[in-house]
Amino acid sequence: MSATDRFRPVYGVKEQRWSLLDLLERFADPGFFSGGVLRISDLHLRPGKPAHYRFDGELIPLPGGADLDDDTVQALIKPALRDDTLERVQQGEDVDASWEWPEKDLSFRINVFRAREGTCVALRVLARKVPPPEEIGFPFDSTWKEFMAMDQGLVIVTGITGSGKSTTVSSLLTRRAKERGERVITLEDPIEYILDGDKALVSQRELGQHLTSFSGGLRSALREDPDVIFVGEVRDPETAALALTAAETGHVVITTLHTKDARGAITRLVDLFPGERSSEICSQLSFSLSMVIAQKLIPRKDGQGRRAAMEVMVNHPSLSHLIRSGKWAQITSQMETQRRQGSITMDRHLKELVDSDEITQETAQRYAHTAAFEGL
């Protein structure tokens, strides 16, 4: 059975019915691209409501879309799932999966879950072509160039869900794989971007298929002669401890967290451990941490999509001292004084985007971290 035959039109009204491919076709529409970035990020399916898209960060219903029912949701998503994944869905389990659409050069991250309304689905688009670091929106070129030059250390990319962390990480790894002859191992949940490089040897492993846990995968990776390790997310003390050790012992480790700023990423990592280990972890982190990148996607002034605003903390001696001594409250002010070393606060980058006429003052104030933003 061909792919087209599997994706049968099962949703809509009598006059017009759509298949899952029809619904996903909008993600390939060049009219929804701005600056190389797709303005539609997600498709949501939920019984009792029509299909919804997330457009420039806001949910909007499919024009003319009828309300879904549970059978239709399951029929829509069935062709994109493997048989074993589909079986888990039918048993009421939450599942994460990925699906590629080679003809459109797109791939999707899929989450299926049960709620009071029935079977719900969230699909996030992942462009197969990873944008280069020059197009990501870093406040300084030195940010990504420093990552290219690193021989060891921990890099944390943090932000809320949907803030573009996966794109940033993939862009950095892809550029590094093209420029350096290294062994790169990724541990992901699920694999989002397919990484390739002219010089590096890349192996991508997915939670549930190739490894049972991030900690187990990381422990195994350390025996596989890696130069660079990407850990999809640090979720537990064991993974955090292994990541810190790997960064200390001559590896580049990059991972993600869900915090609003750089300071929050550091405290989140320390808080994973029991209180009696805080001093030990702070000391280890002060030596192994190289950089924290915190990012948000901000609406552009011209209304044509969103762009990244970033906070960058480069770990220099003065910041290392604050981390080691647990003086979290002083980290942001110290970052303000270290622009020449490559650090910048979120509020400062927002101010620069206002000055360059990329975002409005009102938008900047809405996304700023401090009430004193206007006075910067």
Secondary structure, DSSP 8 states (H G I E B T S, - for coil): --HHHHS---EEETTEEE-HHHHHGGGG-GGGEETTEESEEEEEE-BTS--EEEETTEEEE-TT---B-HHHHHHHHGGGS-HHHHHHHHTT--EEEEEEEGGGTEEEEEEEEEETTEEEEEEEEEESS---HHHHT-S-HHHHHHHHH-SSEEEEEE-STTSSHHHHHHHHHHHHHHHS--EEEEEESS--S----SS-EEEEEEBTTTBS-HHHHHHHHTTS--SEEEES---SHHHHHHHHHHHHTT-EEEEEE--SSHHHHHHHHHHTS-GGGHHHHHHHHHHHEEEEEEEEEEE-TTSS-EEEEEEEEE--HHHHHHHHHT-GGGHHHHHHT-GGGT-B-HHHHHHHHHHTTSS-HHHHHHH-SSGGGGG-
